[in-house]
Amino acid sequence: EPSAPQEVIAARRVVINFMRDGAGECVPAQGVSWDALPGEAPGGFDVYRFDSEGCVMTISYPQPATPETLYHVTVHNSEIGCCWQANVDTEGEIVATGLDAGMLPELSNAAAAYCEEQGYTYLVEELPDGGKQCGMCVFDDGESCNAWMYFQGLCGP
């Protein structure tokens, strides 16, 4: 297991299992290792990133963590177009997915905060497939990219 707080590892585990049992996409096979990636967190957040076979999972949460803290988890793979998010409580239970996971006022996910700290606008947009929604960072010129990809330095204005 990567070095991270127990609640972060529990959130990671429950999301991997949920994705394997349900969606079946963007989750490496059982036994494949995940690499912990360094990342800077915007003010007031802690962030852990994990990468495995092109799938990037980011877990962020507001500081200081409390027993009521919700962990915002995103799973992203640009090669297959996977963009998914959930909120996991300190007990390791998924309490919200999809758009609901990104809209809880007490959470204000780290990618949204980072986008706005840089002076841009964070929006949740429906993807072209009509069924999936993803947080986007909209730049001054009207162009946009996935907010987590922007946070991770993979796209930008």
N, C-alpha and C positions, 0 to 999 in steps of 0.2 A: 504494500500500500504506500502511496506517496505520503510525504510528510504534510499533514494538515490537521486542523482540529477534528475531533471525533464527529461533530455535527456535520462538517463539510464532507467527510468520508461517507457518513450515513446518507446524506443527500445525494451524493454521487452514485452510491450503490442502488438506492431505491429508483433513481431515474434510469440507470442502466437496465435494471430488471423490468421496469415499466415499458421502456422502449423495446426491449427484446420480446416481451410477452404480447405487446400490442402493435406498435407501429412497425417493428422489424426493420426499420431503416436507420442509417446513421449510427449504428452501434456495432463495434467490432465483436467478433466471435468470443464466446466464453474462453477465458484463459489468456486472452491477448492483453498485454500490459498497456497501461496508460502512462505517459510521461507528464510529470508536473512541469508547467511552464511558468517562468517568472512573469509578472505583470504589475504595472503600477496602478494603484487604485485612486479614483478621484476622492477628494476630501470627504471624510465621514463614512467610508466604505472599506471593507477588506475584500480582496478578490483572489480566487484560486483558479488557475486554468489547467486543463488536462487535455492531452492530445493523443489520439490513437488512430492510425490508419486513415488520416485525413479528417477525422471527426474531432472537433474542438468543443469541449465542455467548459463553460465558465460558470463559476459559482460565486456569487457576491452577496454581501449582507451588510446592513448598516452597523456601524460601531457606536457604542459598545454593544456587544451581543448580550442578549438577555434570554431568559427562558421562553419569552414570547417572540423571539426573533424568527423571521421568515427568511429562508435562503432562496434567492432567485437563481435558477439554473437555466442556462441556455445550452442548446445543442445545435451545432452548426457544421455543415459540410457543403462547401460551395460546389464541389464536383457533382454532387447528386441533387443539389437544390434543397437540402434539408435545413429547416429553420424552425426550432421548437423551443418552447419555454415552459417552465413550471415554477411553482413556489412549494418549498418543502419546509415543514415545521421542525422544531428541535427534536421531535420524536422520530424523525425520519419518514413522515407521512406526506404524500403529495396532497396539498390542499387546494391547488388551482393549476390549470393548464391553459395554454393558448393566450388569447387576448386578456382573459381574466387575470392571468399570472403577471402581466406587465402593467396592470392598471391599479393595483392596490396602492392607495396613497401612502401607507406607512412604509412601503418598500422602496418606491422610486429607484428602480434598478440602476446599477452603476454605469451601464452604457448610456442610458438616458442622461444621467447626471454629467457624464464626461462630455457628451455631445453639447449639452447646454452650457457647460463651463467653457467650452471652446467658442461660444457665441453663436451656435447653430440651433436649429429647431428639431426636436425629437417628435416623430409621428409614428403611429402604428398604421401600416398600410396592408391592404389585402394583396396577396401575391397573384400573379396572372392565372394560376390554376383555379382561382375562385374560392378555394377552401382554406387556405393557409394565410395567416397574418404574421407580420414581422415588424419589429421596431426598426425604423429608419432614421438616419440623421440627414437632414436636409440642409444643404449649404447655401450660401448667399446667392450663387448663380442659378439656383433652382435644381441643380443636380443632387442626387442622394445616393446613399449606400447603406447597407445593413449596419445598424448602430453598433453591434458587437464587432463586426469586421473593422469599422472605423476605430473603435476603442482599441482593437488589437493591432492597428497600424497597417491593415491590409487594403485599405482604400481611403480616399479622402478627396478634398477639393483640389 
